[in-house]
Amino acid sequence: MSKHFPKGSYYNTPFGDPVQGVFGWDCAQWVAAVRQVHEITSANGGVPILVGLDSLHGVNYVLGATLFPHNIGAAATWNPSLVELRQVFC
């Protein structure tokens, strides 16, 4: 794979749309997928791959993960106590 792509990273996820009716993977499935990418690139003499997921306001492609509103949405509540509660999950 890395022989075709000169960069050493992949960003985001295959779940822009459901894949065979599935909207995401759980943590164990993501770990397995990332390990498989590393094994493939290592076996082909490629550079180590950095895999990233968009998680600005929650990891919405990880099943069971917490999803928060954007900061502007939280600010629009005008409820500082509610906004402060988000740190409990981080």
N, CA and C atoms as a LAMMPS dump frame, in Angstrom:
ITEM: TIMESTEP
0
ITEM: NUMBER OF ATOMS
270
ITEM: BOX BOUNDS ff ff ff
-5.0000000000000000e+02 5.0000000000000000e+02
-5.0000000000000000e+02 5.0000000000000000e+02
-5.0000000000000000e+02 5.0000000000000000e+02
ITEM: ATOMS id mol type element x y z
1 1 1 N 0.81 -1.195 0
2 1 2 C 0 0 0
3 1 3 C 0.853 1.258 0
4 2 1 N 1.853 1.336 0.837
5 2 2 C 2.626 2.57 0.921
6 2 3 C 3.504 2.784 -0.308
7 3 1 N 3.72 1.75 -1.118
8 3 2 C 4.472 1.942 -2.353
9 3 3 C 3.674 2.809 -3.338
10 4 1 N 2.357 2.778 -3.235
11 4 2 C 1.496 3.552 -4.117
12 4 3 C 1.218 4.95 -3.57
13 5 1 N 1.36 5.11 -2.269
14 5 2 C 1.096 6.389 -1.619
15 5 3 C 2.357 6.823 -0.89
16 6 1 N 2.986 7.893 -1.295
17 6 2 C 4.265 8.28 -0.699
18 6 3 C 4.167 8.79 0.741
19 7 1 N 3.005 9.117 1.201
20 7 2 C 2.851 9.625 2.558
21 7 3 C 2.613 8.469 3.523
22 8 1 N 2.937 8.703 4.789
23 8 2 C 2.811 7.649 5.788
24 8 3 C 1.635 7.814 6.717
25 9 1 N 0.489 8.258 6.196
26 9 2 C -0.671 8.389 7.069
27 9 3 C -1.971 8.207 6.291
28 10 1 N -2.969 7.775 7.032
29 10 2 C -4.34 7.693 6.531
30 10 3 C -5.196 8.437 7.532
31 11 1 N -6.11 9.23 7.038
32 11 2 C -6.936 10.021 7.938
33 11 3 C -8.396 9.671 7.752
34 12 1 N -9.052 9.515 8.859
35 12 2 C -10.48 9.323 8.976
36 12 3 C -10.867 7.867 8.832
37 13 1 N -11.894 7.544 8.11
38 13 2 C -12.556 6.266 8.253
39 13 3 C -13.247 5.832 6.973
40 14 1 N -13.522 4.541 6.837
41 14 2 C -14.307 4.092 5.687
42 14 3 C -15.803 4.287 5.878
43 15 1 N -16.216 4.875 6.992
44 15 2 C -17.637 4.944 7.314
45 15 3 C -18.28 6.286 6.988
46 16 1 N -17.927 6.894 5.862
47 16 2 C -18.647 8.083 5.423
48 16 3 C -20.107 7.733 5.177
49 17 1 N -20.325 6.543 4.682
50 17 2 C -21.635 5.93 4.518
51 17 3 C -21.557 4.557 5.165
52 18 1 N -22.691 3.962 5.504
53 18 2 C -22.633 2.627 6.104
54 18 3 C -21.915 1.629 5.19
55 19 1 N -21.127 0.761 5.783
56 19 2 C -20.445 -0.305 5.062
57 19 3 C -21.142 -1.603 5.434
58 20 1 N -21.845 -2.184 4.486
59 20 2 C -22.622 -3.398 4.713
60 20 3 C -23.544 -3.249 5.926
61 21 1 N -24.202 -2.09 6.031
62 21 2 C -25.155 -1.841 7.096
63 21 3 C -24.543 -1.454 8.429
64 22 1 N -23.214 -1.319 8.482
65 22 2 C -22.52 -0.994 9.738
66 22 3 C -22.059 0.458 9.668
67 23 1 N -22.266 1.195 10.764
68 23 2 C -21.919 2.613 10.806
69 23 3 C -20.606 2.895 11.525
70 24 1 N -19.941 1.892 12.035
71 24 2 C -18.678 2.103 12.732
72 24 3 C -18.192 0.804 13.347
73 25 1 N -17.02 0.846 13.954
74 25 2 C -16.448 -0.299 14.661
75 25 3 C -16.306 0.054 16.13
76 26 1 N -16.256 -0.966 16.972
77 26 2 C -15.954 -0.705 18.374
78 26 3 C -14.439 -0.568 18.526
79 27 1 N -13.989 -0.26 19.732
80 27 2 C -12.55 -0.011 19.946
81 27 3 C -11.685 -1.194 19.529
82 28 1 N -12.103 -2.396 19.885
83 28 2 C -11.31 -3.587 19.553
84 28 3 C -11.193 -3.768 18.041
85 29 1 N -12.242 -3.476 17.308
86 29 2 C -12.202 -3.613 15.854
87 29 3 C -11.281 -2.556 15.231
88 30 1 N -11.278 -1.334 15.772
89 30 2 C -10.365 -0.305 15.269
90 30 3 C -8.916 -0.701 15.538
91 31 1 N -8.642 -1.221 16.727
92 31 2 C -7.282 -1.644 17.054
93 31 3 C -6.844 -2.748 16.089
94 32 1 N -7.724 -3.706 15.821
95 32 2 C -7.389 -4.789 14.893
96 32 3 C -7.135 -4.253 13.483
97 33 1 N -7.943 -3.302 13.036
98 33 2 C -7.772 -2.731 11.696
99 33 3 C -6.444 -1.977 11.587
100 34 1 N -6.114 -1.194 12.605
101 34 2 C -4.862 -0.441 12.577
102 34 3 C -3.669 -1.398 12.613
103 35 1 N -3.758 -2.435 13.424
104 35 2 C -2.672 -3.429 13.456
105 35 3 C -2.5 -4.091 12.093
106 36 1 N -3.616 -4.383 11.433
107 36 2 C -3.538 -5.018 10.119
108 36 3 C -2.875 -4.069 9.107
109 37 1 N -3.208 -2.789 9.145
110 37 2 C -2.568 -1.811 8.26
111 37 3 C -1.069 -1.785 8.522
112 38 1 N -0.668 -1.786 9.799
113 38 2 C 0.761 -1.78 10.143
114 38 3 C 1.456 -3.04 9.651
115 39 1 N 0.811 -4.182 9.8
116 39 2 C 1.4 -5.441 9.339
117 39 3 C 1.584 -5.436 7.817
118 40 1 N 0.592 -4.947 7.099
119 40 2 C 0.669 -4.921 5.63
120 40 3 C 1.795 -4.005 5.17
121 41 1 N 1.865 -2.821 5.752
122 41 2 C 2.905 -1.884 5.306
123 41 3 C 4.289 -2.369 5.716
124 42 1 N 4.409 -2.973 6.88
125 42 2 C 5.713 -3.501 7.308
126 42 3 C 6.155 -4.641 6.411
127 43 1 N 5.234 -5.51 6.047
128 43 2 C 5.558 -6.657 5.196
129 43 3 C 5.994 -6.218 3.804
130 44 1 N 5.52 -5.072 3.361
131 44 2 C 5.856 -4.565 2.029
132 44 3 C 6.993 -3.557 2.05
133 45 1 N 7.71 -3.471 3.179
134 45 2 C 8.832 -2.554 3.263
135 45 3 C 8.438 -1.093 3.363
136 46 1 N 7.198 -0.841 3.716
137 46 2 C 6.706 0.525 3.794
138 46 3 C 7.05 1.202 5.104
139 47 1 N 6.791 2.489 5.134
140 47 2 C 6.999 3.249 6.362
141 47 3 C 5.85 2.97 7.323
142 48 1 N 6.094 3.12 8.619
143 48 2 C 4.99 2.955 9.566
144 48 3 C 3.853 3.933 9.239
145 49 1 N 2.648 3.498 9.437
146 49 2 C 1.47 4.283 9.077
147 49 3 C 0.852 4.902 10.322
148 50 1 N 0.548 6.168 10.228
149 50 2 C -0.181 6.864 11.276
150 50 3 C -1.639 6.921 10.848
151 51 1 N -2.519 6.371 11.673
152 51 2 C -3.951 6.352 11.354
153 51 3 C -4.648 7.323 12.285
154 52 1 N -5.469 8.207 11.728
155 52 2 C -6.167 9.187 12.545
156 52 3 C -7.656 9.18 12.28
157 53 1 N -8.417 9.466 13.322
158 53 2 C -9.871 9.609 13.205
159 53 3 C -10.247 11.028 13.587
160 54 1 N -11.216 11.576 12.901
161 54 2 C -11.717 12.899 13.231
162 54 3 C -12.45 12.821 14.563
163 55 1 N -11.94 13.517 15.549
164 55 2 C -12.58 13.456 16.867
165 55 3 C -12.657 14.835 17.506
166 56 1 N -12.967 15.834 16.705
167 56 2 C -13.06 17.193 17.205
168 56 3 C -14.072 17.301 18.338
169 57 1 N -15.183 16.641 18.195
170 57 2 C -16.218 16.726 19.224
171 57 3 C -16.729 15.354 19.636
172 58 1 N -15.946 14.331 19.428
173 58 2 C -16.31 12.97 19.791
174 58 3 C -15.921 12.025 18.674
175 59 1 N -15.654 10.813 19.016
176 59 2 C -15.233 9.83 18.018
177 59 3 C -16.482 9.145 17.481
178 60 1 N -17.107 9.777 16.495
179 60 2 C -18.404 9.306 16.025
180 60 3 C -18.33 8.069 15.141
181 61 1 N -17.14 7.544 14.853
182 61 2 C -17.029 6.301 14.092
183 61 3 C -16.655 5.126 14.989
184 62 1 N -16.635 5.345 16.296
185 62 2 C -16.355 4.277 17.244
186 62 3 C -17.652 3.978 17.985
187 63 1 N -18.16 2.776 17.782
188 63 2 C -19.43 2.41 18.411
189 63 3 C -19.318 2.489 19.926
190 64 1 N -20.294 3.119 20.558
191 64 2 C -20.314 3.245 22.006
192 64 3 C -19.545 4.438 22.542
193 65 1 N -18.903 5.217 21.664
194 65 2 C -18.133 6.391 22.106
195 65 3 C -19.083 7.554 22.393
196 66 1 N -18.611 8.489 23.185
197 66 2 C -19.386 9.673 23.516
198 66 3 C -19.221 10.716 22.423
199 67 1 N -20.301 11.339 22.018
200 67 2 C -20.283 12.373 20.997
201 67 3 C -20.795 13.665 21.614
202 68 1 N -19.992 14.708 21.533
203 68 2 C -20.344 16.008 22.086
204 68 3 C -20.69 16.983 20.972
205 69 1 N -21.498 18.006 21.298
206 69 2 C -21.734 19.045 20.293
207 69 3 C -20.466 19.874 20.084
208 70 1 N -20.392 20.562 18.964
209 70 2 C -19.283 21.487 18.747
210 70 3 C -19.284 22.531 19.854
211 71 1 N -18.137 23.139 20.079
212 71 2 C -18.026 24.143 21.143
213 71 3 C -19.021 25.284 20.982
214 72 1 N -19.284 25.684 19.753
215 72 2 C -20.233 26.778 19.549
216 72 3 C -21.633 26.359 19.993
217 73 1 N -21.956 25.08 19.795
218 73 2 C -23.259 24.577 20.249
219 73 3 C -23.352 24.526 21.759
220 74 1 N -22.26 24.127 22.395
221 74 2 C -22.237 24.097 23.859
222 74 3 C -22.346 25.516 24.412
223 75 1 N -21.643 26.455 23.798
224 75 2 C -21.697 27.85 24.258
225 75 3 C -23.098 28.425 24.087
226 76 1 N -23.796 28.003 23.058
227 76 2 C -25.135 28.528 22.792
228 76 3 C -26.152 28.114 23.844
229 77 1 N -25.806 27.158 24.697
230 77 2 C -26.724 26.781 25.783
231 77 3 C -26.745 27.835 26.874
232 78 1 N -25.713 28.67 26.937
233 78 2 C -25.564 29.67 28.002
234 78 3 C -25.625 29.008 29.372
235 79 1 N -25.126 27.774 29.448
236 79 2 C -25.159 27.021 30.699
237 79 3 C -23.74 26.537 31.018
238 80 1 N -22.932 27.36 31.695
239 80 2 C -21.543 26.988 31.988
240 80 3 C -21.419 25.681 32.763
241 81 1 N -22.35 25.397 33.653
242 81 2 C -22.284 24.148 34.425
243 81 3 C -22.414 22.935 33.513
244 82 1 N -23.311 23.027 32.556
245 82 2 C -23.496 21.927 31.605
246 82 3 C -22.241 21.74 30.756
247 83 1 N -21.66 22.835 30.304
248 83 2 C -20.451 22.761 29.488
249 83 3 C -19.303 22.157 30.29
250 84 1 N -19.176 22.529 31.553
251 84 2 C -18.113 21.986 32.405
252 84 3 C -18.257 20.484 32.61
253 85 1 N -19.456 19.961 32.567
254 85 2 C -19.661 18.515 32.742
255 85 3 C -18.973 17.693 31.655
256 86 1 N -18.721 18.304 30.506
257 86 2 C -18.074 17.558 29.423
258 86 3 C -16.686 17.065 29.816
259 87 1 N -16.011 17.78 30.679
260 87 2 C -14.651 17.371 31.063
261 87 3 C -14.635 16.065 31.846
262 88 1 N -15.753 15.685 32.403
263 88 2 C -15.829 14.423 33.146
264 88 3 C -15.567 13.236 32.207
265 89 1 N -15.929 13.379 30.947
266 89 2 C -15.806 12.297 29.984
267 89 3 C -14.471 12.294 29.265
268 90 1 N -13.676 13.335 29.418
269 90 2 C -12.42 13.437 28.662
270 90 3 C -11.256 12.883 29.43
